[in-house]
Amino acid sequence: MIETGKGAEATRSALLDVLTRSPAKRRPMWFMRQAGRYLPEYRSVREQAGSFLDLCYNPELAAEVTVQPLRRYDLDAAILFADILVVPHAMGLPLKFAEGEGPVLGTVRSMEDLDRLRPVVGTLEVTQVCRTVALTRGRLSAHLALIGFCGAPWTVASYMVGGGSSDRVMAKVAAYQRQEWFCALIDRLVKESIDYLSAQADAGAQAVQIFDSWAGDLVGTELEDFVIKPLAAIVAGVKARHPTLPVIVFARGVGMAQRRVAAIAGVNAIGVETEFALADLPENIVVQGNLDPIALLAGQDVVAAEVRRICSSVDRQRHIFNLGHGIRLGTDPAVVGAVVEAVRRCDG
Ligand code: CP3
């Protein structure tokens, strides 16, 4: 059971308090990619599992790496260990993570490709991920929240169209051309994402985050139709089944359009990229972010100054401390510890 940290006397995570706008005992904090290769204990379990995907689908080992960062750091939440590409994999596309090269995924570039895909609920992949959720929840004490997640339709579709590549040119062309199969793929991902997040909530996830890592690719009507509307449909669908489940939307890189993301009905908080100042958003919004993960490579003094700047720019009752993107490979675990201490000192 993970129960270390000063938050341990609380019975509910400060993360859930801030997300539901209840008075929180402290500024909640967690980090995107808090479990991962920068931690030696992660590398050791990953080796034991075999491949990254074997780790994702092994509930015992995935639960272990999910809780690892909470043993080291005084955080308020764990995030399920899995990947946004679990959804296309469960839908039937072949997936491989080539060592040092990133994902290689089967492609969807026509209506026939789309018609071959199956629903995610009931697949071995999603069943195993939900087992990880249940196992992990059982290992966390009450003051630590468990966050579930999925990728957003635009981001996941960009990997499905590009075969796992982070090059979004083909997906963007299909979006501009309003290809029928592309619009149908987005709609299909909305439906599968609702089912997937609902299954995670049923298994014990207490909040969910939708990762739209490439949302900043689009503007105007494309942003509206392929980012904002699909996100709104997922939030509505999830809330229809789980009315009290808090939802965080991370539409990375949209800048001023973060206001539109925040205005989506049912959104409890928005994740904000490093490149946009939290203080420039309206004060009625709960914001998550946005320390630069690259600042963590610049050493403890830089990090302490950045933490002070961010914490003094937004009231702790509406701020979830996090990074503007995931922790980078090569980050010193001691610097992550320094971030945690700096945040606690700011509010001390
Ligand atoms: O945040 C967490 O700690 C939870 C687990 C998590 C992972 N990926 C684990 C992972 C989450 C939430 C993700 C999301 C994800 N995956 C996104 C959206 C967020 C973002 O970073 O923009 C995206 C685009 C992916 C797709 C993905 N997964 C890529 C492109 C890669 C390869 C590049 C890389 O960083 O290695 C992955 C692999 C991956 N996902 C790793 C981890 C810990 C590294 C795999 C390993 O152990 O070798």
Residues whose N, C-alpha, C, O or C-beta is under 5 A from the ligand:
A	BS01	CP3	F31 M32 R33 Q34 A35 G36 F52 I79 L80 F81 A82 D83 I84 G102 P103 F211 S213 G326
